[in-house]
Amino acid sequence: MPVLIVLFIVVIYLLGSIKILAEYERGVIFRLGKLLPQPKGPGIILVFAPIDRMVRVSLRTIVMEVPPQDVITRDNVSVKVSAVVYFRVMDPRRAIVEVENYHYATSQLSQTTLRSVLGQVELDDLLSARDRLNQQLQHILDTHTDPWGVKVSAVEVKHVDLPPDMQRSIARQAEAEREKRAKIIHAEGELQASEKLAAAAHVIATERSAITLRYLQTLTEIANEKNSTIIFPLPIDLMDLLVHGRAEGSGRGEPGASGVVAPAG
C-alpha cells in the first residue's frame, strides 16, 4: 500500500512537470537559481519543481502603443504626439536576465526617446518629415534595447495633436500657398498668351490678306448671335484700297499719306 501511494505521488509529480510550449514560445529555465545555457522549446519539456523554475517568453512581434506625450518643438510649439512601436524578443535569456521587465522597460524608453527626439525638430519637419523621424527613433530604440535581446523593428509616429491657434495658422498658410500658385499659373498663362499675340501680330503685319480674313472671322463670330445687327462701315475693297494708298504714300515720302486713318469696324 505505501508503494502504491509513492508511485501515485511520483506519477502526479511527473505529470505536473510536463510543460507544453507553443511554436512561438521559449522557456528560460533556472535550475537551483542558475540559468541553463539554452532556452527550451517548442514542444514538450520537463520542469522539475522546485529545482527548476521556468519563465515563458514569446517570440512574436509585440505592437505597443506609446501614449500621447507633451512635446515642445525647437520652434517652441507645444504638441501632443503618440506613436506605435513594433518589437520582438531575439534572445530570450538576455530578455529575462538583463532587464527586470523588458516590456515595461521598452515602453518607458519609447516615451522618453519620443520626447527627446521630437523636441529637437521644428514643427514643419514633424509634420512633413515623418519617415526620417521614424527611422531615427527606430535606430535609437534598437541601439538601447539590443543589450536586452530585444529588436525594435519599426517606430511610427501615429498622431500629432496641434493647438487650435496653430491649426488656424497652418490653414492660413496653406491658403496663401494655394493663392501664390494660382497667381503664378495665371502669370504664366498671360505670358504665353502675349507671346502668341505677338506672333499673330507679326503675321498680320507681314501678310495683307490676314487682316481681311481676321475681319471676316470676327463678323462670322458676331453673326452667331441672332439678336445682333451688323453694320459694315466701309466695304472691304475700300479698306484694302486705303491700306494700299497709305503704303504707297509712305514709300514716296508724301506728307499727306501719313494722315490717312482707316475707319474703325
TABEL-V346811 format. One record per residue. RES is the residue in three letters. SS is DSSP state (h for helix, s for strand, l for the rest). OMEGA is omega as a letter, one per 40 degrees, with the letter a starting at -180 (none if undefined). NEAR is the number of other C-alpha atoms within 12 Angstrom. Layout:
RES/SS/OMEGA/NEAR
RES/SS/OMEGA/NEAR
This chain:
MET/l/i/7
PRO/h/i/8
VAL/h/i/9
LEU/h/i/10
ILE/h/i/11
VAL/h/i/12
LEU/h/i/13
PHE/h/i/14
ILE/h/i/14
VAL/h/i/15
VAL/h/i/14
ILE/h/a/14
TYR/h/a/17
LEU/h/i/17
LEU/h/i/18
GLY/h/i/17
SER/h/a/21
ILE/s/i/19
LYS/s/i/26
ILE/s/i/22
LEU/s/i/25
ALA/l/a/19
GLU/l/a/17
TYR/l/a/21
GLU/s/i/29
ARG/s/i/32
GLY/s/i/37
VAL/s/a/33
ILE/s/i/33
PHE/s/i/26
ARG/s/a/21
LEU/l/i/15
GLY/l/a/15
LYS/s/a/16
LEU/s/i/23
LEU/l/a/21
PRO/l/a/15
GLN/l/i/17
PRO/l/a/29
LYS/s/i/31
GLY/l/e/28
PRO/l/i/21
GLY/s/a/16
ILE/s/i/18
ILE/s/i/25
LEU/s/i/25
VAL/l/a/29
PHE/l/i/22
ALA/l/e/20
PRO/l/a/15
ILE/l/a/16
ASP/s/i/21
ARG/s/a/24
MET/s/i/35
VAL/s/i/27
ARG/s/i/28
VAL/s/i/36
SER/s/i/30
LEU/l/i/26
ARG/l/i/20
THR/l/a/21
ILE/s/i/25
VAL/s/a/20
MET/s/i/28
GLU/s/i/26
VAL/s/a/31
PRO/s/a/23
PRO/s/a/22
GLN/s/i/30
ASP/s/a/24
VAL/s/i/32
ILE/s/a/27
THR/l/a/28
ARG/l/i/20
ASP/l/i/17
ASN/l/i/15
VAL/l/a/26
SER/s/a/25
VAL/s/i/30
LYS/s/a/28
VAL/s/i/36
SER/s/a/28
ALA/s/i/34
VAL/s/a/29
VAL/s/i/37
TYR/s/a/30
PHE/s/i/33
ARG/s/i/31
VAL/s/i/33
MET/l/a/30
ASP/l/a/28
PRO/h/a/37
ARG/h/i/34
ARG/h/i/27
ALA/h/i/34
ILE/h/a/31
VAL/h/a/23
GLU/l/a/18
VAL/l/a/21
GLU/l/i/14
ASN/l/a/19
TYR/h/i/35
HIS/h/i/32
TYR/h/i/17
ALA/h/i/22
THR/h/i/41
SER/h/a/28
GLN/h/i/23
LEU/h/i/27
SER/h/a/43
GLN/h/a/32
THR/h/i/26
THR/h/i/33
LEU/h/i/42
ARG/h/a/31
SER/h/a/24
VAL/h/a/33
LEU/h/i/41
GLY/l/a/27
GLN/l/a/22
VAL/l/i/26
GLU/l/a/23
LEU/h/a/30
ASP/h/i/20
ASP/h/i/21
LEU/h/a/34
LEU/h/a/24
SER/h/a/15
ALA/l/a/18
ARG/h/a/27
ASP/h/i/18
ARG/h/i/20
LEU/h/i/31
ASN/h/i/32
GLN/h/i/22
GLN/h/i/27
LEU/h/i/34
GLN/h/a/34
HIS/h/a/23
ILE/h/a/26
LEU/h/a/35
ASP/h/i/30
THR/h/a/21
HIS/h/a/23
THR/h/a/34
ASP/h/i/26
PRO/h/i/24
TRP/h/a/30
GLY/l/a/28
VAL/s/i/36
LYS/s/i/34
VAL/s/a/39
SER/s/a/30
ALA/s/i/28
VAL/s/a/36
GLU/s/i/31
VAL/s/a/38
LYS/s/a/25
HIS/s/i/20
VAL/s/a/31
ASP/s/a/25
LEU/l/i/25
PRO/l/a/19
PRO/h/a/13
ASP/h/i/14
MET/h/i/19
GLN/h/i/17
ARG/h/i/13
SER/h/i/14
ILE/h/i/18
ALA/h/i/15
ARG/h/i/14
GLN/h/i/15
ALA/h/i/14
GLU/h/i/14
ALA/h/i/14
GLU/h/i/14
ARG/h/i/14
GLU/h/i/14
LYS/h/i/14
ARG/h/i/14
ALA/h/i/14
LYS/h/i/14
ILE/h/i/14
ILE/h/i/14
HIS/h/i/14
ALA/h/i/14
GLU/h/i/14
GLY/h/i/14
GLU/h/i/14
LEU/h/i/14
GLN/h/i/14
ALA/h/i/14
SER/h/i/14
GLU/h/i/14
LYS/h/i/14
LEU/h/i/14
ALA/h/i/14
ALA/h/i/14
ALA/h/i/17
ALA/h/i/17
HIS/h/i/15
VAL/h/a/16
ILE/h/a/18
ALA/h/a/15
THR/h/a/12
GLU/l/a/14
ARG/h/a/20
SER/h/a/19
ALA/h/i/18
ILE/h/i/22
THR/h/i/22
LEU/h/i/16
ARG/h/i/20
TYR/h/i/23
LEU/h/i/19
GLN/h/i/14
THR/h/i/15
LEU/h/i/20
THR/h/i/15
GLU/h/i/14
ILE/h/a/16
ALA/h/i/15
ASN/l/i/13
GLU/l/a/11
LYS/l/a/10
ASN/l/a/8
SER/l/i/12
THR/l/a/11
ILE/l/i/17
ILE/l/i/12
PHE/l/i/16
PRO/l/a/13
LEU/l/i/16
PRO/l/a/17
ILE/h/a/22
ASP/h/i/14
LEU/h/i/16
MET/h/i/25
ASP/h/i/22
LEU/h/i/17
LEU/h/i/22
VAL/h/i/26
HIS/h/a/19
GLY/h/i/22
ARG/h/a/23
ALA/h/a/21
GLU/h/i/18
GLY/h/i/18
SER/h/a/17
GLY/h/a/13
ARG/h/i/13
GLY/l/a/12
GLU/l/a/15
PRO/l/a/13
GLY/l/a/15
ALA/h/a/19
SER/h/a/19
GLY/h/i/15
VAL/l/a/20
VAL/l/i/14
ALA/l/i/20
PRO/l/i/15
ALA/l/a/10
GLY/l/none/17
